[in-house]
Amino acid sequence: MSLGLGWWILNHKVFGYSSDTVGVGQKKYVSWAMKVNLDSAKHYPITDVIDGDTIKVQIDGHVITVRMLGINTPEVLDPRKGVECFGPEASAETKKLLVGKSVLLALNPQYDRIDKYGRLLAYVRLPNTSDSEAVDLFVNEFLVKQGYAREYTFDSRKPYQYQVRFKADESEAKKAGKGLWGKCTNG
């Protein structure tokens, strides 16, 4: 099996990535994430939870892979890294929160719309569906606060919208020994 075919199988069958004019190496792939119209007030149904920071969402008749902005959860599917400490717990928590639900998605105005794998980069909110005055759950931030995810800055020259907030959340989770900060030797 060639590297190209292996990459395609890994990314399309395991991670569900696809892209359009997204360069990986010297090849270009197709991504509906570049083309869909996103309404930050619309509820989008979750079709799958890939891992702790990656989900699939139905948008405009297309299933789009969404990578949560500003966070990174320990790996469970990447064959180059193996299953990392607290990866299964982070994936399980994201599944518990999102399977069978609909979410609100928002892009970061300072960031690219998609990553190099063709995944839509977004903030994910779980809408409050009760009659109470509770606010929506900001999933990206919740995962950092509870120690399921680390704060993640892809390009330090381009800070994202909630970077300062997520870094503070991570610091508090570390101090409290929450999640991966209490279980994993290197956090």
C-alpha positions as CSV (number, residue, x, y, z in Angstrom):
1,M,0.0,0.0,0.0
2,S,1.5,3.4,-1.0
3,L,1.9,6.2,1.5
4,G,-0.8,8.2,-0.4
5,L,-3.3,5.4,-0.1
6,G,-2.4,4.7,3.5
7,W,-2.9,8.4,4.3
8,W,-6.2,8.4,2.6
9,I,-7.5,5.3,4.4
10,L,-6.2,6.7,7.8
11,N,-7.7,10.1,7.3
12,H,-11.0,9.2,5.6
13,K,-11.9,5.9,7.3
14,V,-10.4,6.5,10.8
15,F,-10.5,10.3,11.2
16,G,-13.2,11.1,8.6
17,Y,-11.1,13.9,7.0
18,S,-11.7,15.2,3.6
19,S,-10.7,18.4,1.9
20,D,-10.9,20.7,-1.2
21,T,-7.9,22.8,-2.1
22,V,-6.5,21.8,1.2
23,G,-2.9,20.9,0.7
24,V,-1.3,17.9,2.4
25,G,2.0,17.2,0.9
26,Q,1.7,17.7,-2.8
27,K,-1.9,16.5,-3.0
28,K,-5.1,18.5,-2.8
29,Y,-8.3,17.1,-1.2
30,V,-11.9,18.2,-1.1
31,S,-13.6,19.8,1.9
32,W,-17.2,20.9,2.2
33,A,-16.1,22.8,5.3
34,M,-14.8,25.5,3.0
35,K,-18.1,25.8,1.2
36,V,-20.9,25.5,3.8
37,N,-22.7,28.6,5.2
38,L,-22.5,28.6,9.0
39,D,-25.1,30.4,11.0
40,S,-24.0,30.9,14.6
41,A,-27.6,30.9,15.8
42,K,-28.5,27.6,14.1
43,H,-28.5,24.2,15.9
44,Y,-26.5,21.6,14.0
45,P,-27.0,17.9,14.8
46,I,-24.0,15.8,15.8
47,T,-23.7,12.8,13.6
48,D,-20.6,11.3,15.4
49,V,-18.0,12.0,18.0
50,I,-14.6,11.0,16.7
51,D,-12.6,11.7,19.8
52,G,-12.3,14.3,22.6
53,D,-11.8,17.3,20.3
54,T,-13.2,16.2,17.0
55,I,-16.9,15.7,16.0
56,K,-19.0,15.3,12.9
57,V,-21.9,17.7,12.4
58,Q,-24.7,17.9,9.7
59,I,-24.5,21.3,8.0
60,D,-26.4,22.2,4.8
61,G,-26.9,18.5,3.9
62,H,-23.2,17.6,4.4
63,V,-21.5,15.8,7.2
64,I,-18.6,18.1,8.2
65,T,-15.8,17.1,10.5
66,V,-15.3,19.9,13.1
67,R,-12.1,20.3,15.2
68,M,-12.7,22.3,18.4
69,L,-10.7,25.5,18.4
70,G,-8.3,26.3,21.3
71,I,-8.1,22.8,22.8
72,N,-6.3,19.5,22.4
73,T,-7.4,16.3,24.1
74,P,-5.1,13.3,24.5
75,E,-5.1,11.0,21.5
76,V,-7.0,7.8,21.1
77,L,-6.9,7.1,17.4
78,D,-3.7,8.5,16.0
79,P,-1.5,5.4,15.2
80,R,1.7,7.5,15.3
81,K,1.0,8.3,19.0
82,G,-1.0,5.4,20.3
83,V,-3.6,5.9,23.1
84,E,-2.4,8.7,25.3
85,C,-3.0,9.0,29.1
86,F,-6.6,10.2,29.7
87,G,-7.5,10.0,26.0
88,P,-10.3,7.4,26.5
89,E,-11.7,9.5,29.3
90,A,-11.7,12.7,27.2
91,S,-13.4,10.9,24.3
92,A,-16.0,9.4,26.6
93,E,-16.8,12.8,28.2
94,T,-17.2,14.4,24.8
95,K,-19.5,11.5,23.7
96,K,-21.5,11.8,26.9
97,L,-22.0,15.5,26.3
98,L,-22.7,15.5,22.6
99,V,-24.0,12.2,21.2
100,G,-27.6,12.6,20.0
101,K,-27.5,16.4,20.5
102,S,-27.4,19.5,18.4
103,V,-24.8,22.2,18.8
104,L,-24.2,25.8,18.0
105,L,-21.0,26.5,16.1
106,A,-19.0,29.7,15.8
107,L,-15.8,30.5,13.9
108,N,-12.9,32.5,15.1
109,P,-12.7,35.8,13.2
110,Q,-8.8,35.8,13.5
111,Y,-8.3,32.2,12.3
112,D,-8.6,30.2,9.2
113,R,-11.9,28.5,8.6
114,I,-10.3,25.0,8.1
115,D,-7.1,23.2,9.1
116,K,-4.7,21.4,6.9
117,Y,-6.9,18.2,7.1
118,G,-10.0,20.0,5.9
119,R,-11.7,20.1,9.3
120,L,-13.9,23.1,10.1
121,L,-12.3,24.9,13.1
122,A,-15.0,26.1,15.5
123,Y,-16.1,26.8,19.0
124,V,-18.9,24.4,20.1
125,R,-21.7,25.3,22.4
126,L,-24.4,22.9,23.7
127,P,-27.6,24.9,23.8
128,N,-29.5,25.2,27.0
129,T,-32.8,23.3,26.2
130,S,-34.4,23.7,29.6
131,D,-36.8,26.5,30.5
132,S,-34.4,27.8,33.1
133,E,-32.2,30.8,32.6
134,A,-29.0,28.6,32.5
135,V,-26.6,29.6,29.8
136,D,-25.3,27.3,26.9
137,L,-22.4,25.0,27.8
138,F,-19.3,26.2,26.0
139,V,-17.9,22.7,25.3
140,N,-14.4,23.8,24.4
141,E,-13.9,25.6,27.6
142,F,-15.7,23.0,29.7
143,L,-13.2,20.3,28.5
144,V,-10.3,22.5,29.5
145,K,-11.8,23.5,32.9
146,Q,-12.5,19.9,33.8
147,G,-9.0,18.6,32.8
148,Y,-10.2,16.6,29.7
149,A,-8.2,18.9,27.4
150,R,-5.2,21.2,27.3
151,E,-5.3,24.7,26.0
152,Y,-3.9,24.6,22.4
153,T,-2.5,27.5,20.4
154,F,-1.7,26.4,16.9
155,D,0.1,29.6,15.8
156,S,1.5,31.8,18.6
157,R,1.6,34.7,16.2
158,K,-2.2,34.4,15.8
159,P,-3.9,34.2,19.2
160,Y,-7.4,32.9,19.0
161,Q,-10.4,34.7,20.5
162,Y,-10.6,32.8,23.9
163,Q,-6.8,32.1,24.3
164,V,-6.3,34.1,27.6
165,R,-9.5,32.5,29.1
166,F,-8.5,29.0,28.1
167,K,-5.0,29.4,29.5
168,A,-6.4,30.6,32.8
169,D,-8.9,27.6,32.8
170,E,-6.0,25.2,32.2
171,S,-4.0,26.8,35.0
172,E,-6.9,26.3,37.4
173,A,-7.4,22.7,36.3
174,K,-3.7,22.0,36.8
175,K,-3.7,23.5,40.3
176,A,-6.8,21.5,41.3
177,G,-5.4,18.2,39.8
178,K,-8.5,17.8,37.6
179,G,-8.6,15.1,34.9
180,L,-5.4,14.5,33.0
181,W,-3.6,16.9,35.4
182,G,-4.2,14.5,38.3
183,K,-3.8,11.2,36.5
184,C,-1.0,11.7,33.9
185,T,2.6,12.2,35.0
186,N,3.3,14.8,32.3
187,G,-0.2,16.3,32.2
